[in-house]
Amino acid sequence: MSINRDDSRKTAVTLVIFAVIMAIFLFSVYYTAQGNIGRQKQSLTEAIQRDVTYCYATTGRYPKTLDYIERVYGLTYDKELFQVDYRVKGSKIPPEITVTVIREGR
């Protein structure tokens, strides 16, 4: 029993269409995950800024360390996903805060 050429072409076309659909699906999952990480990064930056501002408003000084914000204001974040660079310039000068993604998704 031999397979005719029409069946081979149909099979090949079906496989190509399936591969294209899978590629589109995988790219969409990847870009959705990247968008989620971007939103998490923005949310973390805003949370730190909010805590820093609140600390200054209530104490008249900016927090000296990120650890202080974590302990006193309850800041939590995924330390395996984000790195926070918190640089203090002085007690009356706002700190420089940089949030960096160190690991792309899970």
Contacts in CASP RR format, 6 or more apart in sequence:
PFRMAT RR
TARGET T0000
AUTHOR 0000-0000-0000
METHOD contacts of the structure
MODEL  1
MSINRDDSRKTAVTLVIFAVIMAIFLFSVYYTAQGNIGRQKQSLTEAIQR
DVTYCYATTGRYPKTLDYIERVYGLTYDKELFQVDYRVKGSKIPPEITVT
VIREGR
33 104 0 8 1.000
33 105 0 8 1.000
34 104 0 8 1.000
37 81 0 8 1.000
37 101 0 8 1.000
37 104 0 8 1.000
37 105 0 8 1.000
38 101 0 8 1.000
40 78 0 8 1.000
40 81 0 8 1.000
40 82 0 8 1.000
41 82 0 8 1.000
41 99 0 8 1.000
41 101 0 8 1.000
44 77 0 8 1.000
44 82 0 8 1.000
44 84 0 8 1.000
44 99 0 8 1.000
45 97 0 8 1.000
45 99 0 8 1.000
47 75 0 8 1.000
47 77 0 8 1.000
48 66 0 8 1.000
48 69 0 8 1.000
48 75 0 8 1.000
48 84 0 8 1.000
48 86 0 8 1.000
48 97 0 8 1.000
48 99 0 8 1.000
49 97 0 8 1.000
51 63 0 8 1.000
51 69 0 8 1.000
51 73 0 8 1.000
51 74 0 8 1.000
51 75 0 8 1.000
52 62 0 8 1.000
52 63 0 8 1.000
52 69 0 8 1.000
52 94 0 8 1.000
52 95 0 8 1.000
52 97 0 8 1.000
54 73 0 8 1.000
55 61 0 8 1.000
55 62 0 8 1.000
55 63 0 8 1.000
55 69 0 8 1.000
55 72 0 8 1.000
55 73 0 8 1.000
56 62 0 8 1.000
56 94 0 8 1.000
60 91 0 8 1.000
60 92 0 8 1.000
61 91 0 8 1.000
61 92 0 8 1.000
62 88 0 8 1.000
62 90 0 8 1.000
62 91 0 8 1.000
62 92 0 8 1.000
62 93 0 8 1.000
62 94 0 8 1.000
62 95 0 8 1.000
63 69 0 8 1.000
63 72 0 8 1.000
63 88 0 8 1.000
63 95 0 8 1.000
64 88 0 8 1.000
64 91 0 8 1.000
65 86 0 8 1.000
65 88 0 8 1.000
66 75 0 8 1.000
66 84 0 8 1.000
66 86 0 8 1.000
69 75 0 8 1.000
70 76 0 8 1.000
77 84 0 8 1.000
80 102 0 8 1.000
80 103 0 8 1.000
81 101 0 8 1.000
81 102 0 8 1.000
81 103 0 8 1.000
81 105 0 8 1.000
82 99 0 8 1.000
82 100 0 8 1.000
82 101 0 8 1.000
82 102 0 8 1.000
83 99 0 8 1.000
83 100 0 8 1.000
83 102 0 8 1.000
84 97 0 8 1.000
84 98 0 8 1.000
84 99 0 8 1.000
84 100 0 8 1.000
85 96 0 8 1.000
85 97 0 8 1.000
85 98 0 8 1.000
85 99 0 8 1.000
85 100 0 8 1.000
86 95 0 8 1.000
86 96 0 8 1.000
86 97 0 8 1.000
87 95 0 8 1.000
87 96 0 8 1.000
87 97 0 8 1.000
88 95 0 8 1.000
89 95 0 8 1.000
89 96 0 8 1.000
END
